[in-house]
Amino acid sequence: MILDFIGWNLIVLSFICFLYVATVQKSVGMAIIVPICMVFGGVLFGYATKSLTTDTHMDRKELSDSTLWFIISFGIIITIQVGVVTILSHLPFNVSFDVMDLKIYGVLLAIAEEVCFRGFFLPWFSNIVPVLGPYFGVPASAGAWTIFHAAVYGTQPIAMIIVFMCGIALGFIAWSKKRLWIFMGAHALVNLMALGGFHVIGTIVPVVLISVVVVLWATRGRQR
């Protein structure tokens, strides 16, 4: 998997956001230790096992292509979450479940999960069984991701199904597209929307400005 300029900035941005929150709300301080360890661990083991590489060069075609898959990935997460709940709610027998509460997530946790599970575990599992490659790595990493979420949702079947299906879909896209920022960004956007407590202008303006700077930097002098 590739960590490029956008991916590294998403990592830095997520740390800044949550360190700020932890400073204002002291109780959050301990809660961010786990995702911070996941980011550091994922990056460290990723580079140690050559599962992660750095590529800061991105031309306009690469940027447009990865942006398209960012939108697709975001849509897949939303579709699976809404679709599974909708389908199961129309079954002819009683199904007891709760809609996934994404408010417990945050930007840092979204980035941490992608770095750890799609950035490290996916290629690592794929290399363990080279004959099968991603056909083993994708479901294995999705399974690890699902087990991790059991600490959040318990053994709630519907939540586990949703998480596993998202893991499978994003895993295969990640294996083919390689650039990790696509999933970091899509996952973080879903969580940011779910939080719902940010002032719209205060959230959108900085994100737009940062996005413009990133696009200008990434495409400067590299037009084909």
C-alpha positions in Angstrom: 0.0 0.0 0.0 1.1 3.5 -0.7 1.2 6.5 1.7 1.4 9.7 -0.4 1.3 13.3 0.5 -2.5 13.3 1.0 -2.3 10.2 3.2 0.4 11.6 5.5 -1.5 14.9 5.8 -4.7 13.0 6.8 -2.6 11.3 9.5 -1.2 14.6 10.8 -4.7 16.3 10.6 -6.3 13.5 12.6 -3.7 13.8 15.3 -4.2 17.6 15.5 -8.0 17.3 15.7 -8.0 14.8 18.5 -5.1 16.2 20.5 -7.1 19.4 20.5 -10.3 17.6 21.6 -8.2 15.7 24.3 -6.9 19.1 25.6 -10.4 20.6 25.8 -12.1 17.4 27.1 -9.7 15.6 29.5 -11.7 12.4 29.5 -10.9 11.8 25.8 -7.2 11.6 26.5 -7.1 7.9 27.4 -9.5 7.0 24.6 -7.2 8.2 21.9 -4.3 6.0 23.0 -5.5 2.9 21.2 -5.9 4.6 17.7 -2.6 6.4 18.2 -0.9 3.0 18.9 -2.6 1.6 15.8 -1.3 4.4 13.6 2.3 4.1 14.9 2.1 0.3 14.9 0.6 0.1 11.5 3.2 2.5 10.0 6.1 0.9 11.8 5.2 -2.7 10.9 4.1 -1.7 7.5 7.4 -0.3 6.5 9.3 -3.0 8.4 7.5 -5.7 6.4 7.5 -3.6 3.2 3.7 -3.6 3.2 3.8 0.2 3.1 5.8 2.5 0.8 5.9 6.3 0.3 5.2 8.0 -3.0 4.7 11.7 -2.9 4.5 12.1 -6.7 1.0 12.3 -8.0 0.0 13.6 -11.4 -3.5 14.8 -12.4 -4.6 11.4 -13.8 -3.6 9.6 -10.6 -5.3 12.2 -8.5 -8.6 12.1 -10.5 -8.5 8.3 -10.6 -8.0 8.0 -6.8 -10.6 10.7 -6.1 -13.2 8.7 -8.1 -12.4 5.7 -6.0 -12.6 7.8 -2.9 -16.2 8.6 -3.8 -17.0 5.0 -4.7 -15.5 3.8 -1.4 -17.5 6.3 0.5 -20.6 5.2 -1.3 -19.9 1.6 -0.6 -19.7 2.2 3.1 -22.9 4.1 3.2 -24.7 1.7 0.9 -23.7 -1.4 2.9 -24.6 0.2 6.2 -28.0 1.4 5.0 -28.7 -1.6 2.7 -28.1 -4.4 5.3 -30.2 -2.7 7.9 -33.0 -2.1 5.4 -33.0 -5.6 3.9 -33.0 -7.3 7.3 -35.8 -5.1 8.6 -38.1 -6.5 5.9 -37.5 -10.1 6.6 -40.7 -12.1 7.4 -39.4 -13.0 10.9 -38.3 -10.9 13.8 -34.8 -9.7 13.8 -33.5 -7.8 16.8 -30.8 -5.3 16.0 -29.8 -1.7 16.4 -28.6 0.7 13.7 -24.9 1.1 13.9 -24.1 4.2 16.0 -21.1 5.7 14.2 -20.9 8.6 16.7 -18.4 6.6 18.8 -16.0 6.8 15.9 -13.8 9.8 15.1 -11.5 10.9 12.4 -8.4 9.6 14.2 -9.9 6.2 14.7 -10.9 6.0 11.0 -7.4 6.9 9.9 -5.9 4.4 12.4 -8.1 1.6 11.3 -7.1 2.1 7.6 -3.4 2.3 8.4 -3.5 -0.8 10.5 -6.0 -3.1 8.7 -5.8 -2.0 5.0 -2.2 -0.6 5.2 -0.5 -3.4 7.1 -2.7 -6.5 7.7 -4.1 -6.7 4.2 -0.8 -7.1 2.4 0.7 -9.0 5.3 -2.0 -11.7 5.2 -1.8 -11.7 1.4 1.9 -12.5 1.6 1.5 -15.2 4.2 -0.4 -17.3 1.6 1.1 -16.1 -1.7 -0.8 -18.8 -3.7 -4.1 -17.1 -2.8 -2.7 -13.6 -2.3 -5.6 -11.1 -1.9 -8.2 -13.9 -2.0 -6.9 -14.8 1.5 -5.6 -11.4 2.6 -8.8 -9.5 2.0 -11.2 -11.8 4.0 -8.5 -12.3 6.7 -8.0 -8.6 7.2 -11.7 -8.0 7.1 -12.1 -10.7 9.7 -9.5 -9.0 11.9 -11.2 -5.7 11.4 -14.5 -7.3 12.4 -13.0 -8.8 15.6 -11.6 -5.4 16.5 -15.1 -3.9 16.2 -16.5 -6.5 18.5 -14.9 -4.4 21.3 -17.3 -1.6 20.2 -20.5 -3.5 19.2 -20.1 -6.6 21.2 -21.4 -9.7 19.4 -24.3 -7.8 17.7 -24.7 -9.9 14.5 -26.0 -7.1 12.2 -23.1 -4.8 13.1 -20.6 -7.6 12.5 -22.1 -8.4 9.1 -22.0 -4.7 8.1 -18.4 -4.3 9.3 -17.2 -7.6 7.5 -19.0 -6.7 4.2 -17.4 -3.2 4.3 -14.0 -4.8 5.0 -14.4 -7.2 2.1 -15.4 -4.5 -0.4 -12.8 -1.9 0.7 -10.1 -4.6 0.9 -10.5 -5.6 -2.8 -10.5 -2.0 -3.9 -7.5 -1.3 -1.7 -5.6 -4.2 -3.2 -6.2 -3.0 -6.7 -5.8 0.8 -6.2 -3.0 0.7 -3.6 -3.3 4.3 -2.5 -4.3 4.3 1.2 -5.6 7.8 1.4 -8.7 6.8 -0.6 -10.0 4.7 2.3 -8.6 6.9 5.0 -10.5 9.8 3.6 -13.8 7.9 2.9 -13.8 6.3 6.3 -13.0 9.6 8.0 -15.8 11.4 6.1 -18.4 8.9 7.1 -17.3 9.3 10.8 -17.2 13.0 10.6 -20.7 13.1 9.2 -21.9 10.8 11.9 -20.5 13.0 14.6 -22.8 15.8 13.6 -21.7 18.0 16.4 -19.3 20.3 14.4 -20.4 23.7 13.3 -20.8 23.4 9.5 -18.8 26.5 8.5 -16.1 25.8 11.0 -15.7 22.3 9.6 -16.1 22.8 5.9 -14.0 25.9 5.4 -10.7 24.4 6.8 -11.3 21.1 5.0 -11.9 22.9 1.7 -8.8 25.1 2.1 -6.6 22.1 3.0 -8.0 20.2 0.0 -7.2 23.0 -2.4 -3.6 23.3 -1.0 -3.2 19.5 -1.4 -4.5 19.4 -4.9 -2.4 22.3 -6.0 0.7 20.7 -4.5 0.0 17.3 -5.8 -0.6 18.4 -9.4 2.0 21.2 -9.8 4.2 20.7 -12.8 3.1 17.1 -13.4 0.4 17.6 -16.0 0.7 15.0 -18.8 
